[in-house]
Amino acid sequence: MKQPSSKSYAVAVCLSAIFGVMGIHHFYLGRYVEGTIDLGLFIATIYFYFNGQIFWAIGFGLVDGIHTFIITIMLLTGSFKDGEGKYVCYPGQRLA
């Protein structure tokens, strides 16, 4: 049986929409490995950008941006799980 997460849907969606490329929402949801990877991609993008390697900065930035977009959509639709494997449900969502 699917179980709802104790984490706030609104907080998770806002963190993903605002700070998604930094992976803050993953840390909030207890998904520390994914959060570390997102943060690493963000740092790599900034590093390459400021060192004049625009090609690499764009590449890392695109990967991070696309990943964040997909996760935000999954959160909005109630199909994303927290670190305990429980669904982050939108208000009124019924789990079968």
C-alpha positions as CSV (number, residue, x, y, z in Angstrom):
1,M,0.0,0.0,0.0
2,K,1.2,3.5,-0.9
3,Q,1.9,5.8,2.1
4,P,1.9,9.6,2.1
5,S,5.0,11.5,3.2
6,S,5.0,13.6,6.3
7,K,6.9,16.3,4.3
8,S,4.9,19.3,3.2
9,Y,3.9,19.3,-0.5
10,A,3.9,23.1,-0.7
11,V,7.4,23.4,0.8
12,A,8.8,20.7,-1.5
13,V,7.3,22.2,-4.6
14,C,8.4,25.7,-3.7
15,L,12.0,24.5,-2.9
16,S,12.1,22.6,-6.2
17,A,10.8,25.6,-8.2
18,I,13.0,28.2,-6.6
19,F,16.2,26.4,-5.6
20,G,15.8,23.2,-7.7
21,V,19.1,23.5,-9.6
22,M,20.9,23.5,-6.2
23,G,19.1,20.3,-5.0
24,I,17.7,21.9,-1.8
25,H,14.4,20.1,-2.3
26,H,16.2,16.7,-2.2
27,F,17.8,17.5,1.1
28,Y,14.4,18.6,2.5
29,L,12.9,15.3,1.4
30,G,15.7,13.2,2.8
31,R,17.1,12.2,-0.6
32,Y,20.7,13.1,0.3
33,V,22.5,11.4,-2.6
34,E,20.4,13.1,-5.2
35,G,20.8,16.4,-3.4
36,T,24.5,16.1,-3.4
37,I,24.5,15.3,-7.1
38,D,22.3,18.3,-7.9
39,L,24.5,20.5,-5.7
40,G,27.6,19.2,-7.5
41,L,26.1,19.9,-10.9
42,F,25.3,23.4,-9.8
43,I,28.8,24.0,-8.5
44,A,30.4,22.6,-11.6
45,T,28.2,24.9,-13.8
46,I,29.3,28.0,-11.8
47,Y,33.0,26.8,-11.8
48,F,33.1,26.3,-15.6
49,Y,31.2,29.5,-16.3
50,F,33.6,31.7,-14.3
51,N,36.7,29.9,-15.7
52,G,35.6,30.7,-19.3
53,Q,34.6,27.2,-20.3
54,I,31.2,28.1,-21.5
55,F,30.6,24.9,-23.4
56,W,31.0,22.8,-20.2
57,A,29.0,25.3,-18.2
58,I,26.1,25.1,-20.6
59,G,26.3,21.3,-20.7
60,F,26.2,20.9,-16.9
61,G,23.6,23.6,-16.6
62,L,21.3,22.0,-19.1
63,V,21.5,18.6,-17.4
64,D,20.8,20.1,-14.0
65,G,17.9,22.3,-15.4
66,I,16.2,19.4,-17.2
67,H,16.5,17.2,-14.2
68,T,15.0,19.9,-12.0
69,F,12.1,20.4,-14.4
70,I,11.3,16.7,-14.4
71,I,11.4,16.5,-10.6
72,T,9.2,19.6,-10.3
73,I,6.6,18.0,-12.6
74,M,6.8,14.8,-10.6
75,L,6.2,16.7,-7.4
76,L,3.3,18.7,-8.9
77,T,1.6,15.5,-10.0
78,G,2.1,13.7,-6.7
79,S,4.3,10.9,-8.1
80,F,7.6,11.7,-6.3
81,K,8.8,9.9,-3.2
82,D,10.7,11.2,-0.2
83,G,13.8,9.5,1.2
84,E,11.6,7.0,3.1
85,G,9.8,5.8,-0.1
86,K,6.6,7.7,0.8
87,Y,4.7,9.8,-1.8
88,V,4.8,13.6,-1.5
89,C,1.1,14.1,-2.0
90,Y,-0.7,17.1,-3.3
91,P,-3.8,18.3,-1.2
92,G,-6.6,15.8,-1.7
93,Q,-4.6,13.2,-3.4
94,R,-5.8,9.7,-2.9
95,L,-3.3,6.8,-2.8
96,A,-4.5,3.5,-4.0
